Amino acid sequence: MYFYVKISTMTQAKSELFEVELQETSLFFKALSHPARLMIIKFLTDCKSCYTGDITSELPLSRTTINQHLEELKKSGLI
């Protein structure tokens, strides 16, 4: 005899299974895990400036890519 159990169609993100503090810390470290983001942070601390054009002239990345990295840094609270 087989029993079938209906599984809810709503799925929960695995990150939601952890404490909020751990989720926030994870975002922080994720933001720091890319060398371009580390370079952007270094540039910002050295120059105290946040003009995308200035960053673009120092890093070998396009303005669009730098903006995407800046967005990740903002989401994590680093900038």
C-alpha positions as CSV (number, residue, x, y, z in Angstrom):
1,M,0.0,0.0,0.0
2,Y,1.4,3.4,-1.0
3,F,0.5,6.8,0.5
4,Y,1.0,10.0,-1.4
5,V,1.7,13.1,0.5
6,K,1.0,16.4,-1.2
7,I,4.0,18.7,-1.0
8,S,3.3,22.3,-0.9
9,T,4.1,24.1,-4.1
10,M,5.5,27.1,-2.3
11,T,9.2,26.7,-1.8
12,Q,11.3,28.4,0.8
13,A,14.6,29.9,-0.1
14,K,17.4,28.0,1.7
15,S,18.8,31.3,3.1
16,E,15.5,31.9,4.9
17,L,16.2,28.9,7.1
18,F,19.0,30.8,8.8
19,E,18.9,33.7,11.3
20,V,18.7,37.2,9.9
21,E,22.1,38.0,11.3
22,L,23.7,35.1,9.4
23,Q,21.9,36.2,6.2
24,E,23.2,39.7,6.6
25,T,26.7,38.5,7.3
26,S,26.6,36.3,4.2
27,L,25.7,39.3,2.0
28,F,28.6,41.2,3.5
29,F,31.1,38.5,2.7
30,K,29.5,37.9,-0.7
31,A,30.1,41.5,-1.6
32,L,33.8,41.2,-0.5
33,S,34.3,38.0,-2.4
34,H,34.9,39.6,-5.8
35,P,38.3,41.2,-6.6
36,A,36.7,44.0,-8.6
37,R,34.6,45.0,-5.5
38,L,37.7,44.9,-3.3
39,M,39.5,47.2,-5.8
40,I,36.5,49.6,-5.9
41,I,36.6,49.8,-2.1
42,K,40.3,50.4,-2.2
43,F,39.8,53.1,-4.8
44,L,37.1,54.8,-2.8
45,T,39.1,54.8,0.4
46,D,42.2,56.2,-1.4
47,C,40.3,58.9,-3.3
48,K,37.3,59.6,-1.2
49,S,35.3,60.0,-4.4
50,C,32.5,58.1,-5.9
51,Y,32.3,59.1,-9.5
52,T,31.8,56.1,-11.8
53,G,33.9,57.7,-14.5
54,D,36.8,58.0,-12.0
55,I,36.5,54.4,-11.0
56,T,36.2,53.4,-14.7
57,S,39.5,55.1,-15.5
58,E,41.3,53.2,-12.8
59,L,39.8,49.7,-13.2
60,P,39.8,47.6,-16.4
61,L,36.0,47.3,-16.4
62,S,33.1,49.0,-18.2
63,R,31.0,51.6,-16.5
64,T,28.0,49.2,-16.5
65,T,30.0,46.5,-14.8
66,I,31.3,48.9,-12.2
67,N,27.7,50.1,-11.5
68,Q,26.6,46.5,-11.0
69,H,29.5,46.0,-8.5
70,L,28.6,49.3,-6.8
71,E,25.0,48.1,-6.4
72,E,26.2,44.9,-4.7
73,L,28.4,47.0,-2.4
74,K,25.4,49.2,-1.5
75,K,23.1,46.2,-0.9
76,S,25.6,44.9,1.6
77,G,26.0,48.2,3.4
78,L,29.7,48.6,2.6
79,I,29.1,51.9,0.8
